[in-house]
Amino acid sequence: MNVTMDDRFAADLRAALIDHVQTASARKRRRQWRIAAITAVTVLAGSGGVAAAAATGVLPLPGADRVTPLATPVDFTGVGTQSVPLGTPPASTTTIDIKLSCLTAGTFSTADGSSMECSADDASRQATMVWHLATQRGQHSTTITADAGERWRLVATYSTVATTAWGVNADGLTYGVANDHGTPDLIAVFATNGKTGYVYAKSLDEPSPANPSQALQWQNSPLVTVRLPVYEPDGKTLIGEFDMQRHTAELPAW
């Protein structure tokens, strides 16, 4: 399953967060992206976090969004492009918490242009995209866009979202997940041993090509696996390792 975020949001990410997650940058808007069908995501991004984290019980992590439902969820099964009535939002509503599942192969888009592309295999597993949509004044519905014959299921809930604070360790370093405020010094990951810990955010950076020629060289260079140490929030106590793939071109020393 491929997921396409709106252009403004996608520009705020340093790397794709699908097959393997390398890093997450600061987010300028309160959004949440989780792919419930993908359980191998290892870096926990902010504004609610990414994939699998909720299912494992490790959230909320410092800096993650805390979502409070304000109404009974609306469960709607649709085909093609349809507007889904949601009723009148409670006064304190800030977001629509949506869970969009594909029931057939196809491409399914939310009202802000974010989308997921499902294969037949994805549809057989009812792959799900979890997302937050900002509410608009007078809004009583939301629209899912799909081609004729493409079936989907939407569970939408009026909610309010509050971003929690990062933790701060004894050395004054922040730790948690990336969110609207930026990226903490230590960013949460799933280690290869299954433990949740932190890697130094600066260790996730890849070099920025200085010109188009370098960019092409970097893009076409082979991928290698770099193993990074995973720490407790203190940034000192080693608890595991984190594997990240990087391009070999201009690979800096670690």
Secondary structure, 3 states (H helix, E strand, C coil): CEEECCHHHHCCCCCCECCCECCCCCCCCCCCEEECCCCCCCECCCCCCCCCHHHHCCCCCCCCEEEEECCCCEEEEEECCEEEECCCCCCCCCEEEEEEEECCCEEEECCCCCEEEECHHHHHCCCEEEEEEECCCCCCEEEEECCCCCEEEEEEEEEEEEECCCEECCCCCEEECCECCECCCEEEEECCCCCEEEEEHHHHCCCCCCCHHHHHHHHHCCEEEEEEEEECCCCCCEEEEEEEEEECCCCCCC
